[in-house]
């Protein structure tokens, strides 16, 4: 049985299902784009530009700045209004990459890595996630 369930499904099952969708699209002329929260956290502007290009939408610097301002950090910088504080308490996590290290030991993470390899390690869609495996 998979562990680490999110929204009722194993993250490994989510990767498998999405990989199957991507494979089904191959050769159909339909395209896809994949995003990882970690990549958006690393450089949100780059990922916004990538999405705009994929969608064929011209993006002015003003529009780009507005999208980037909607990030976790951007929303946090607008603290002070009652509405913002309520939203943060209800909806927002810290928006950090790698916080799992606060809750898992290196041995725990090794078990996750081993499960990743066993369940999805050969799938193309899983490959971009590898750079986030380091403990």
N, C-alpha and C positions, 0 to 999 in steps of 0.2 A: 504494500500500500504506500502511495506517495505521502510524504509529510510536508508540512509548510503550506497548508492550503490557504489560498487567498480568494475571497468572494466565492467560497464553496468549491473551487476547483484547484487542483494541483498546478503550480506554475509550470511544471514539466508538461502537463497535459495542454496547457495554453500554448506553449511553444510548439508542441506536436501538431495541434490543430491549425495554428497559423502557418506552420511550415507546409502542411498539406494544402492550404488555400493558395499559398505562393506557388507551389508546384502545379496546382490545377490551372493557374493563370498563365504559366509558361506556354508560349507558342500561340496564345489567343489574341495577342495584340493589346491586351489589357495590361496595365502596369500597376505596380504597388510601390509604396515607400514605407520604410520602417523607421521608427524612432525609439530610442531608449531614453528613459528619464535621465540616466547618467550623462548621456551625450548632451542633452538639453541643459543640464546643470553645468557641464564643462564650458559650453559656449552657446548660449541661447540665441544670440544674434546670428551665428553661423547656421543653426538649425532652422531659424525663421527664414533666412535667405534660401536655404535648401528647399523648404516647403513651398515658398512662393515660386521658385523656379519650376518645381515639379508641377504645380498647378497652373503655371503660365500666367501668373498674376504679377503685374508690375508693382513694385513695392517702393514707395518713396521713403526717404529717411524718416520723415515724420510718422508715417504708418508703422514702419519697422520699430521705431522708438516706442510707440504706443503699445505694440505687442510685447516688446521686451519688458516694459514697465509693468505688465500684468504678471510677471514672474513672482515667485515666492519672495525674493529679495525686494522687488519693486513694491509688492503689497505690504511687506513689513515696514518699508520706509514711510508708508503713509499712516502709520499707527497714530492713534490719538482720537479719531472719531469713534463714537460709540458703535456705529454700524460695523466699522472695520474690526474693532476688538471682538465683537460678538462673532463675526464671520471667522476670525482667526481661531477662536476657541472651538467653534463648531466644525470647521472644515479643514483647517490647515495643520499639516504635520510640520516638522521643522524644515522640510525641503532639502535635506542633506543627503549626500551620497555616502554610503559606507557606515551608517549608524548601526548596522547589524553588529559591528565589532564591539559595541557596548554591551551586547547581549549574548554573544557567542564566543566560545573559546576557539583556539586554532584547531583543536581536535573536532569540535562541532562543525567548523567550516570544512574540514577535510571530508567529513561525512556528506556534506552538501555537494562538494566537488565530485566525490565518488558517485553520488546519485545522479548528478548532472551528466557525467560521462556515460553511465550505464543507460540512462533513459533518453537523453537527447544529444549526446556528444557528437554523433555523426551527422546531425541535421544541419543543413546550410544556415538556417535561420538562427541557430544557436551560436554560430561562430563569432559574431560581433560581441557577444557577451563575455567571451573568454578574458578580455583584458581587465575585467572587473573581478576576477576570481582571486587575485592575490590577497592574502591575509595580511 
